Each structure stands twice: as structure tokens, then as C-alpha cells.
Amino acid sequence: MTPDLYQIDAFTDRAFRGNPAAVCLLPEPRDADWMQDVAREMGLPATAFLAPAADGYDLRWFTPAVELELCGHGTLAASHALWEAGLLAPEATARFHTRGGVLTAVRRVDAMERPWIELDFPARPVAEVEPPAGLAEAFAAAPLFIGRHGDNYLLELASEGEVRAAAPDLPRLSALKLHGVIVTARAEAGPFDIVSRYFVPGAGLHEDAATGSAHCMLGPYWTPKLGKPELLAYQASARGGTLKVRVEGERVRLGGQAVTVSKGRQLAG
């Protein structure tokens, strides 16, 4: 049986915005080399592979270059595909077994009767650190704060304008051998609370368009600073992305919308 293959734009309510992901609905698990080949062929920031499991689905994500431990937009796209394909009832919870632990997704309707998908992800609190030599210089910036979780760094810049104008020296950034760098600031005009961008040399990407896993760091960082229980976040990439972010203890609830752009079948391999 040839698997269904979707292309979905995540963290947006409009096609050709947000972060594109492919979703491959597998009848049974496939090996990692095959999945990496498909992801390379798709050429998107992430390709999500779903295979049925006893109490949900096994879920793995690949960029064209590497397998990911955690991927928010790939999970949002995978959830959207399951509901659109009728494989989950509208009121059901999507349950995923991943390298980053068990993740879930539910469908919500907001006060304006717009559908959202809410993901339950692990929080990634940020600790202030001395940055590696050359990190701030790669952004030609004087950050207000530099923090780290794992091999990702977070830089708070002085203004939204600095975040939007950021043009890092990508060869210099890549030479630091880190996974990714988030730059962020308070939003200067409504409706958003925070803005960010995410540069990911460690995953073979210059810049990611709309990133759930980055907001697992941004949520714990900004929530106490702003004193709000839920944040509306904008990722100011060229495509842009909108996320709702709510921290609940050691978990982060990430809300987003998604749009199916195309659907087909994986024929080769």
C-alpha cells in the first residue's frame, strides 16, 4: 500500500504562510534511512512520519539533513492530517510516541469560533550563560540576555525592530557548532506579546519559519517577565507564524492553526 502524503502549512490560517511540513501516513513503520531519503526528496523544513501504535501513533520528524528530537510544526501538521483524513474523531486526543517523549494534541475552538490545535510539549527553561565566543558578534548585536537550553541559545534583543532586522553572519554562526539560536523581544504593537526568529544551522536550515519547539524556551522565559498566563507570539520570518503559548508547570501548551496545501501518494521506494 502506498502511503498518503500531505503538505501542510503550520502555525497559520493561510496557505503559503507559516511553516511547511510534509506528513507521510505509513501503514507500518519504515527504517530511518528511507525516511531520511523521503525528507531529502521533499526538501521541506520537516517531514513527519506517522505509523499506528497500540495507543496512538509513532511519530518521527526529519529535515532534509537530520532527524529531529522535537518538532512543533511537524506535530501540528501531523495532528491536522489525522483529523482531516478522518483517522481521529473531532473530539479525540491525538497521542504520539516520539524521541522527545509522549506528546498529545487536541482540537479547540476559540471565542471567535476559529479552530485551533493545542499541543502538549515539554517546557525547556532557559539558564543564563556566558555565550560562546563570536555568538553575539554573529548577530552584530548587544543582547540584553543570553540563555541556553541544551544546544539552543536564546538572545533577548532591545527591540522588535532589531529582531525583524536580524541578518546573522551565517558562516560564522555555523562555525560555532550549535543547533540553533532564537532572537526575541517584546512586541511593540498589538495583538502580539512577543516576537522571535529562529536560526538553525545545526539542522541544515538558515532560518525556520514558525517553530513550536523554540516556544518551549520562549514560553518559560517570557511568561514571568510579562506576567501573563497566555502569550500570543509572532515568529517574524519571511513567511511568519502565529502561536498561542501557555506554560503549565513543566509543560507548555502550544496553540496553532494549519492549512492543507496539497495531498498525494508516496509512490517510489
Secondary structure, DSSP 8 states (H G I E B T S, - for coil): ---EEEEEEES-SSTTSSEEEEEEE-SS---HHHHHHHHHHHTSSEEEEEEEETTEEEEEEE-SS-EES--HHHHHHHHHHHHHTTSS-TT--EEEEETTEEEEEEEEE-TT--EEEEEEEE----EE----TTHHHHTT---SEEEEETTEEEEE-S-HHHHHH----HHHHHTT--SEEEEEEE-SSTT-SEEEEEEEGGGTEEEESS-HHHHHHHHHHHHHHHT-SSEEEEE-SSS-EEEEEEEETTEEEEEE-EEEEEEEE----
